[in-house]
Each structure stands twice: as C-alpha cells, then as structure tokens.
Amino acid sequence: MTGLLDLDSLHSDEELQIREVVRRLVDEHVRPHVAGWYEDGHVPVRDLAKAFAEVGLLGMHLSGYGCAGASAVAYGLACLELEAGDSGVRSLVSVQGSLAMFAIWKWGSEEQKQRWLPSMAAGDAIGCFGLTEPDHGSDPASMATRARRDGSDWVLNGSKMWITNAPVADVAVIWARVEEGVTGFVVPTDAPGFSAREIKQKLSLRASSTGEIVLDDVRLPADAQLPFAKGLKAPLSCLTEARYGIVWGALGAARDCLDTAIDYARTREQFGRPIGGFQLTQAKLADMAVELEKGYLLAVHLGRTHDAGRLKPHQVSVGKLNNVREAIAIARQCRTILGANGISGEYPVLRHANNLESVLTYEGTSEVHQLVIGQQLTGLAAFT
C-alpha cells in the first residue's frame, strides 16, 4: 500500500512473510512475462500452477490433503500480490483453490478428497468449476444442465460458459439439475462426451485460459456425485469463498496501477517540472490512495471476521462491490496520469483496467451484490 496509514501494523510477522514470498514469486514468474501473455492471449497454466504449488498457494486456506491451512487473511494477502501481477493469474489460483478444491473439500466424500485434493494442491491436476451457462449467469437457479440416473450411473447433458481453466483442466466440478434440485459432480475431463474449447477474441483476462464446456451424454459412476451438495447453497458457498479472494485481489490491481502512476508522475516532466508537482495530479493521487487504503481496511476486517468463523455472504458482497468498483476507478484515473503512455503495454495500467472489467462481472455482478446488500437492509428480495 501507499504507507499513509501504516497498514502493515495490522499484520503478524507470519502474514507479512507470506506476502513477501508471494510478491517475490510474482516478480520472478509473472511480471517479466505477463505483458506478452496478455498480448498473445495465452498463459502457461501448468507451469504457473507448479510454481505456485511449490510455496503452497493452491488451496492454501484449506486444511489437510496437502493444503497449507493458512488463515483467511494470509490467503487474502496472497490474492492481492497475485492480482498485482495480473487478474488472470489470481483467477487461476482462485478457481483452483476457492472453487474447484473448496467444492470437493467442503461437499465431497472422503474418497473424492483423497483422489483429487493432494494432486491439485501439488499442481499436478488442474481443476475448473462449471456453474455459469451460456444463458444463465446471475440466475443459477435456472440452469439448463441436467443429470439423470441410468441404473447406478449418472448421465450429464448441457453446457457451461466462461469457465476459467476449463481448456487445460484435469477435473471439473459440474453443477447440474436433478429431480431433487441442484447437485454437483466431480467429472474427469477425459470422460467420454466431455469437451472444452478455448474462448478466443477476449479483450480482458487475456492472460487466463477460459473455455466453454459441453457435456454430451457424459456417463459417470454414482460416486462421482458430491454427496453433501444439496441445493444451490453448495455452489453459492463456493462463490462466497472466491468472492472473498476478489475483495483482496482487486486491491492488488489497483495498487499496481497507483504505484505505476506515482512513479510516472515523479519523473515525467511537462512545463519544466515533474507532473507530480502539479495540484491536479496530486489531487488525483491523494483521492486514489485514500480509496485504496479504505478498501484495504475493509478487506482486513472481513478477513479477521472470516478467521473468527463469523463471515456472512452479504458482508463479502459489501467487499466485492466496493473494492472492485474502486479498483476499476483507480485504474482508469491512473491511465489519465500516464496520458498516451497509459494505453501502452509497456505499462500495466490499461491491462489492469481491462481485466477489472471482467472482475466487475464475474462472481456476481455489481448489480447482484447491490441487491444482496439491499435485501439485507430491507428484508425484501428484489432479484425478480
């Protein structure tokens, strides 16, 4: 952060050490390459997963099965540092740990946990999370994917859209409608009838592998079902975990933009002096720094609440709504300080801004989070 409020004093030495490990990892494995990945629309998912696994990042906030069992605050700091590198890179870790691994860890059988979690924590198996559909994003209750019984087996049909890691995944957690409601399945991606195609021509999250999943009579044994996942509560609990990571991650993108803008303002000269010496530039920097550090205070509070076992979904909605909204505003304002250089891939600012357009939408749009908060305030649901 900017150092205005001495925010490091809010953390233990262990938390700060974890932050430094992830920061160095990003400096070594992400920053030198991410502009090229973004331009090419390709990221080496498996190589990154192995590098992240070596320091225990994959599923780091889960316990057992080769996972680190770190605190929610430590996980948040890791998300911040990852997204300071790139939102797509943080998404890789979030989807692996907070969606795919968390779903198996929370709702799976012991056999499923033993089968998948150690290899996912080690980066040997990549996971994805299939909830969003081509026609059903914010309204998962209307999902069209179906699972029907055929003897002792299950047969899945349907499609999922905008699924991070899908083109390279070894296992997919797929949510489908059954007679009793909604349930989840652990689906090996080499199962006959399972296919995933890479989504091309993205203008955001280009350093991320995103796909469409098609399920064409995918036959699974009975034990592929997540036995404790009954109803929408199960996938929504996974989304709450992922949204919590975004509360922190968005701050990383904003911090990287602000750091870039401050450095630029100190050295870029116009009218005979650095532009950081002009009142208008300082006003922009001051406003952005205040919002960034306010968002950080919110993230720390939510993290401590999470570690105490008291975090509620509507509180995570407050964090995601505020921090992503402020992060994208900071990115856009930083672009104005860099002027024409702000659109260059030589600087990370517009890449972050473009990525944050996706972060603003996924894991619940701003409008959905406003309605979650509105329902908490009034006791009245306004989703329909």
Secondary structure, DSSP 8 states (H G I E B T S, - for coil): --STT-GGGGS-HHHHHHHHHHHHHHHHHTTTTHHHHHHHT---HHHHHHHHHHTT-TTTTSEETTEE---HHHHHHHHHHHHHH-HHHHHHHHIIIIIIIHHHHHHS-HHHHHHHHHHHHTTSS-EEEE--BTTBSS-GGG---EEEEETTEEEEEEEEEEEETGGG-SEEEEEEEETTEEEEEEEETTSTTEEEEE----SS--SS-EEEEEEEEEEE-GGGB-TT--STHHHHHHHHHHHHHHHHHHHHHHHHHHHHHHHHHHH-EETTEEGGGSHHHHHHHHHHHHHHHHHHHHHHHHHHHHHTT---HHHHHHHHHHHHHHHHHHHHHHHHHHGGGGGSTTSSHHHHHHHHHHHHHTTS-HHHHHHHHHHHHHS-----
